[in-house]
């Protein structure tokens, strides 16, 4: 990883290189997908951008990311990058002590060598160590207070971060989802195509075990009895389950025990383009998490015109039909409602869900490139490429 120090050319375009830290795919989803498209967009603008993958799939060794295989990998990469002029932009939440520790380490290492550091705060305002009176909440004030700027999903998260010790003037609410994520809808896996041919209607869901909740498989454990209730009126009902990582075998066992194996298609981890293809073909998209932030998959489904049912969350868009978390009966009722009104719901959904925040993403790019948001907008791809060429 070689790049020159940060500099600003006579064009006014910042060409400082960037190090993104976060949960890079695989698995594909949420902030990881945003990182992929952000890296791609920056590369198209001629900006040097590296990724330090600290996610659960880091040992898979994505070819375009540096994998954190040990604490030393993290320390070495952050310190070396900051020393050589990279701006460090860190995607994390505070559901775990580990995330806070990594944020503190990244902050200290970056500042020790005079580098710049910022935060992309992922998730919602109800996180385990956000705004509580505890040792970890106090420690979290170190990165929150030291960051050059913070990006979060919305105003409610901004308010929570402010209460937690961040400077309100440095916080920018920018949704972690935009239209570019829908640009590449791929082909359906053959197993899913075959399943669609024998089931109607078909639901789609994206799952991932959440061990911090104490009930890591709650999505499937809520979904299976709800689907069983629906089979009384929709005997050919099917559900495609995307994701799950190493928990897919456990999901299959739960489906078998519930007598639901024939109604379920466990597609496993899919590339984001294939996941979009599955969602687009669904009659209804389901998000049954116990505690959720600002869900990208919910917004993707809406933008693809797919009626969406999700557990109660004030951060969901108004078009989402919501139910009480863990309540299978309510979920079944919401799904039945969505299926009965599928046509009118689809007619009301369009790409407006995706493109409303494109201006905000221009602000995100300006911040990352070291420019003041709104100062003639972020540098264009042509300007930045030309500045790099003059170095």
KAVEN-V406571 format. One record per pair of residues at least 12 apart in sequence whose ideal C-beta (glycine too) atoms are under 10 Angstrom apart, sorted by the first residue. I is the first residue (numbers start at 1). J is the second residue. Records with the same first field share a line. If there is no record, write none. Layout:
I: J, J
This chain:
1: 17, 19, 48, 50, 52, 66, 77, 80, 81, 84, 86
2: 17, 48, 84
3: 15, 16, 17, 18, 19, 47, 48, 49, 50, 81, 84, 85, 86, 388, 391
4: 16, 17, 48, 84, 85, 388, 391
5: 17, 83, 84, 85, 86
6: 18, 84, 85, 86, 87, 115, 116, 370
7: 85, 370, 387, 388, 391
8: 369, 370, 371, 387
9: 379, 383, 384, 386, 387, 388, 389, 390, 391
10: 387, 390
11: 379, 380, 382, 383, 384, 386, 387, 390
12: 371, 375, 376, 379, 383, 387
13: 45, 46, 47, 369, 370, 371, 378, 379, 380, 381, 382, 383, 384, 385, 386, 387, 388
14: 47, 87, 366, 368, 369, 370, 371, 378, 379, 384, 387
15: 45, 46, 47, 48, 85, 369, 370, 379, 383, 384, 385, 386, 387, 388, 389, 390, 391
16: 47, 48, 85, 86, 87, 115, 116, 368, 369, 370
17: 42, 47, 48, 49, 50, 81, 84, 85, 86, 87, 388
18: 38, 39, 42, 47, 48, 49, 50, 51, 81, 86, 87, 88, 89, 116, 118, 368, 369, 370
19: 48, 49, 50, 51, 52, 66, 77, 78, 80, 81, 82, 84, 86, 87, 88, 89, 90, 106, 110, 115, 117
20: 34, 35, 36, 38, 39, 42, 49, 50, 51, 52, 53, 65, 86, 87, 88, 89, 90, 91, 120, 368
21: 35, 50, 51, 52, 53, 54, 66, 68, 74, 77, 78, 81, 88, 89, 90, 91, 92, 102, 103, 106, 117, 119, 120
22: 34, 35, 38, 51, 52, 53, 54, 55, 65, 89, 90, 91, 92, 120, 122
23: 35, 53, 54, 55, 56, 57, 58, 91, 92, 93, 99, 122
24: 36, 39, 51, 52, 53, 54, 55, 57, 58, 60, 62, 64, 65, 66, 67, 91
25: 53, 55, 57, 60, 62, 65, 269, 271, 272
26: 53, 55, 56, 57, 58, 60, 62, 243, 245, 269, 270, 271, 272
27: 55, 56, 57, 60, 206, 208, 242, 243, 244, 245, 268, 269, 270, 271, 272, 275
28: 57, 206, 242, 243, 269, 270, 271, 272, 273, 274, 275, 276, 297
29: 55, 206, 207, 208, 242, 243, 269, 272, 275, 295, 296, 297, 300
30: 55, 91, 122, 123, 176, 177, 206, 208, 292, 293, 294, 295, 296, 297
31: 55, 91, 92, 93, 120, 121, 122, 123, 153, 176, 177, 293, 296
32: 51, 53, 55, 56, 57, 62, 65, 91, 122, 272, 296
33: 176, 177, 180, 181, 272, 275, 276, 296, 297, 300
34: 91, 120, 122, 175, 176, 177, 178, 180, 181, 296, 361, 364
35: 49, 51, 53, 55, 65, 89, 91, 120, 176
36: 51, 62, 64, 65, 180, 181, 272
37: 177, 178, 179, 180, 181, 183, 184, 272, 361
38: 51, 89, 91, 120, 176, 178, 180, 361, 364, 365, 368
39: 51, 64, 65
40: 64, 180, 183
41: 178, 180, 361, 364, 365, 368, 381
42: 365, 368, 369, 381, 384
43: 64, 381
44: 381, 384, 385
45: 365, 369, 378, 379, 380, 381, 382, 383, 384, 385, 388
46: 379, 381, 382, 383, 384, 385, 386, 387, 388, 389
47: 365, 368, 369, 379, 381, 384, 385, 387, 388
48: 85, 86, 388
49: 64, 86, 87, 89, 368
50: 64, 65, 66, 77, 81, 86
51: 64, 65, 66, 67, 91
52: 65, 66, 67, 68, 73, 74, 77, 78, 81, 88, 90, 102, 106
53: 65, 66, 67, 68, 69, 73
54: 66, 67, 68, 73, 74, 90, 91, 92, 98, 99, 102, 106
55: 67, 68, 91
56: 208, 209, 245, 246
57: 245, 269
58: 73
60: 269
66: 81
68: 102
71: 101, 102, 105
74: 101, 102, 105, 106, 109
75: 105, 106, 109
76: 109
77: 106, 109
78: 90, 102, 105, 106, 107, 108, 109, 110, 113, 115, 117
79: 105, 106, 108, 109, 110, 112, 113, 115
80: 109, 113
81: 106, 109, 110, 113, 115
82: 106, 109, 110, 111, 112, 113, 114, 115, 116, 117
83: 109, 110, 112, 113, 114, 115
84: 113, 115
85: 113, 114, 115, 116
86: 110, 115, 116
87: 110, 115, 116, 117, 118, 148, 367, 368, 369, 370
88: 106, 107, 109, 110, 115, 116, 117, 118, 119, 147, 148
89: 106, 116, 117, 118, 119, 120, 147, 148, 149, 151, 364, 367, 368
90: 102, 103, 106, 107, 110, 117, 118, 119, 120, 121, 143, 147, 150
91: 119, 120, 121, 122, 151, 176
92: 106, 119, 120, 121, 122, 123, 140, 143
93: 120, 121, 122, 123, 124, 127, 128, 129, 130, 152, 157, 293
94: 121, 122, 123, 127, 128, 129, 130, 131, 132, 136, 137, 139, 140, 143, 144, 161, 164
95: 122, 123, 126, 127, 128, 129, 130, 210, 212, 213, 291, 293
96: 127, 128, 129, 136, 211, 212
97: 128, 129, 135, 136, 139, 140
99: 122, 127, 128, 129, 136, 140, 143
100: 128, 129, 135, 136, 137, 139, 140, 142, 143, 144
101: 136, 139, 140
102: 143
103: 117, 119, 121, 139, 140, 142, 143, 144, 146, 147
104: 139, 140, 141, 142, 143, 146
105: 142, 143
106: 119, 143, 146
107: 119, 142, 143, 144, 145, 146, 147
108: 142, 143, 146
110: 143, 146, 147, 148
111: 146
115: 148
116: 147, 148, 149, 370
117: 143, 146, 147, 148, 149
118: 143, 146, 147, 148, 149, 150, 151, 170, 172, 367, 368
119: 143, 144, 146, 147, 148, 149, 150, 151, 152, 161, 166, 170, 171
120: 147, 149, 150, 151, 152, 153, 172, 174, 176, 364, 368
121: 143, 144, 147, 150, 151, 152, 153, 157, 158, 160, 161, 164, 166, 171, 176, 293
122: 151, 152, 153, 157, 176, 293, 294, 296
123: 152, 153, 157, 176, 291, 292, 293, 294, 295, 315
124: 152, 153, 154, 156, 157, 160, 291, 292, 293, 294, 295, 313, 314, 315
125: 152, 153, 154, 155, 156, 157, 158, 159, 160, 161, 163, 164, 293, 294, 314, 315
126: 156, 157, 160, 291, 292, 293, 313, 314, 315
127: 140, 157, 160, 164, 212, 291, 293
128: 212, 291
129: 164
130: 144, 157, 160, 161, 163, 164
131: 159, 160, 161, 162, 163, 164, 165
132: 164
137: 164, 165
138: 164, 165
140: 161, 164, 165, 166
141: 164, 165, 166
142: 165
143: 165, 166
144: 161, 162, 164, 165, 166, 167, 170, 171
145: 164, 165, 166, 167, 170
146: 166
147: 166, 167, 170, 171
148: 170, 367, 370
149: 166, 167, 169, 170, 171, 172, 364, 367, 368, 373
150: 162, 166, 167, 168, 170, 171, 172, 173, 367
151: 170, 171, 172, 173, 174, 175, 176, 360, 363, 364, 367, 368
152: 166, 171, 172, 173, 174, 175, 176, 293, 294
153: 173, 174, 175, 176, 177, 293, 294, 295, 296, 315
154: 173, 174, 175, 176, 293, 294, 314, 315, 357
155: 171, 173
156: 173, 294, 314, 315
157: 171, 173, 293, 294, 315
158: 171, 172, 173
159: 171, 173
161: 173
170: 367
172: 360, 363, 364, 366, 367, 373
173: 357, 360, 363
174: 357, 359, 360, 361, 362, 363, 364, 367, 373
175: 294, 296, 299, 315, 354, 356, 357, 360, 361, 364
176: 293, 294, 295, 296, 299, 357, 361, 364
177: 294, 295, 296, 297, 298, 299, 300, 303, 353, 354, 357, 361
178: 296, 299, 303, 354, 355, 356, 357, 358, 360, 361, 364
179: 303, 351, 353, 354, 355, 356, 357, 358, 361
180: 354, 355, 358, 361
181: 272, 276, 296, 299, 300, 303, 354
182: 276, 279, 280, 299, 300, 303, 304, 351, 353, 354, 355
183: 273, 276, 354
184: 271, 272, 273, 276, 277
185: 272, 273, 274, 275, 276, 277, 278, 279, 280, 300, 304
186: 270, 271, 272, 273, 274, 275, 276, 277, 278
187: 273, 274, 277
188: 240, 267, 270, 274, 277, 278, 280, 281
189: 240, 242, 265, 267, 268, 270, 271, 274, 277, 278
191: 240, 265, 266, 267, 268
192: 204, 238, 240, 242, 265, 267, 270, 274, 277, 278, 281
193: 277, 281
194: 265
195: 238, 239, 240, 263, 264, 265, 267, 278
196: 238, 240, 265, 278, 281, 282
198: 236, 238, 262, 265
199: 234, 236, 237, 238, 239, 240, 262, 263, 264, 265, 283
200: 234, 236, 237, 238, 283
201: 230, 234, 236, 237, 238, 239, 282, 283, 284, 335, 338, 339, 342
202: 236, 237, 238, 239, 240, 263, 265, 278, 281, 282, 283, 284
203: 223, 226, 227, 230, 234, 237, 238, 239, 240, 241, 263, 264, 282, 283, 284, 285, 286, 309, 335, 338, 339
204: 238, 239, 240, 241, 242, 265, 267, 275, 277, 278, 279, 280, 281, 282, 283, 284, 285, 286, 297, 301, 306, 308
205: 219, 220, 223, 239, 240, 241, 242, 243, 278, 279, 282, 284, 285, 286, 287, 288, 289, 297, 301, 309, 310
206: 219, 240, 241, 242, 243, 244, 267, 270, 275, 278, 279, 285, 286, 287, 288, 289, 295, 296, 297, 298, 300, 301
207: 219, 220, 223, 241, 242, 243, 244, 245, 247, 248, 251, 266, 286, 287, 288, 289
208: 242, 243, 244, 245, 247, 269, 289
209: 243, 244, 245, 246, 247, 248, 250, 251
210: 289, 290, 291, 292
211: 247
212: 291
213: 289, 290, 291, 325
214: 290
215: 290, 326
216: 247, 250, 290
217: 244, 247, 250, 251, 253, 254
218: 288, 289, 290, 291, 311, 325, 326
219: 241, 243, 244, 247, 251, 286, 287, 288, 289, 290, 311, 325, 326
220: 239, 241, 244, 247, 250, 251, 252, 253, 254, 255, 258, 260, 264, 266, 288
221: 251, 254, 258, 288, 326, 328
222: 286, 288, 289, 290, 311, 323, 325, 326, 327, 328, 330, 331, 332
223: 239, 241, 251, 254, 255, 258, 260, 264, 286, 288, 328, 331, 332, 335
224: 239, 251, 254, 255, 257, 258, 259, 260, 263, 264, 328
225: 258, 260, 328, 329, 331, 332
226: 239, 286, 288, 309, 323, 327, 328, 329, 330, 331, 332, 333, 334, 335, 336
227: 239, 255, 258, 260, 263, 264, 286, 328, 331, 332, 335
228: 258, 259, 260, 263, 328, 332
229: 328, 329, 331, 332, 333, 335, 336
230: 263, 331, 332, 333, 335, 336, 339
231: 259, 260, 263, 332
232: 332, 336
233: 332, 336, 339, 340
234: 263, 283, 335, 336, 339
235: 263
236: 263
237: 260, 263, 283, 335, 339
238: 262, 263, 264, 265, 282, 283
239: 255, 260, 263, 264, 265, 266, 282, 284, 286, 335
240: 264, 265, 266, 267, 270, 275, 278, 279, 281, 282
241: 255, 264, 265, 266, 267, 268, 278, 286
242: 265, 266, 267, 268, 269, 270, 274, 275, 278, 279, 297
243: 266, 267, 268, 269, 270, 275, 297
244: 266, 267, 268, 269
245: 268, 269
246: 268, 269
247: 266
248: 266, 267, 268, 269
249: 266
251: 264, 266, 268
252: 264, 266
265: 278
272: 296, 300
275: 297, 300
276: 297, 300, 301, 303, 304
277: 304
279: 297, 300, 301, 302, 303, 304, 305, 306, 308
280: 300, 301, 304, 305, 306
281: 304, 306
282: 301, 304, 306, 307, 308
283: 306, 307, 335, 338, 339, 342, 346
284: 301, 306, 307, 308, 309, 321, 334, 335, 336, 337, 338, 339, 342, 345
285: 297, 298, 300, 301, 302, 304, 306, 307, 308, 309, 310, 320, 338
286: 298, 301, 307, 308, 309, 310, 311, 321, 323, 331, 334, 335, 338
287: 301, 308, 309, 310, 311, 313, 316, 320, 322
288: 309, 310, 311, 323, 325, 326, 327, 328, 331
289: 310, 311, 313, 325
290: 311, 325, 326
291: 311, 313, 325
292: 310, 311, 312, 313, 315, 316, 325
293: 313, 315
294: 313, 315, 316, 317
295: 308, 310, 311, 313, 315, 316, 317, 320
297: 310
298: 310, 313, 315, 316, 317, 319, 320, 353
299: 316, 317, 320, 353, 354, 356, 357
300: 353, 354
301: 319, 320, 349, 353
302: 316, 317, 318, 319, 320, 345, 348, 349, 350, 351, 352, 353, 354
303: 317, 349, 350, 351, 352, 353, 354, 355, 356
304: 346, 349, 350, 351, 353, 354
305: 345, 346, 347, 348, 349, 350, 351, 353
306: 338, 342, 345, 346, 349
307: 319, 320, 321, 335, 337, 338, 339, 341, 342, 343, 344, 345, 346, 348, 349
308: 320, 321, 322, 334, 338, 345, 349, 353
309: 321, 322, 323, 330, 331, 332, 333, 334, 335, 336, 337, 338, 339
310: 322, 323, 325, 331, 334
311: 323, 324, 325, 326, 327, 330, 331, 334
312: 324, 325, 327, 330
313: 325
317: 349, 353, 356
319: 345, 348, 349, 353
320: 334, 338
321: 333, 334, 335, 337, 338, 341, 345
322: 334
323: 335, 337
359: 377
360: 373
361: 378
362: 374, 377, 378
363: 377, 378
364: 378
365: 377, 378, 379, 384
366: 378, 379
369: 384
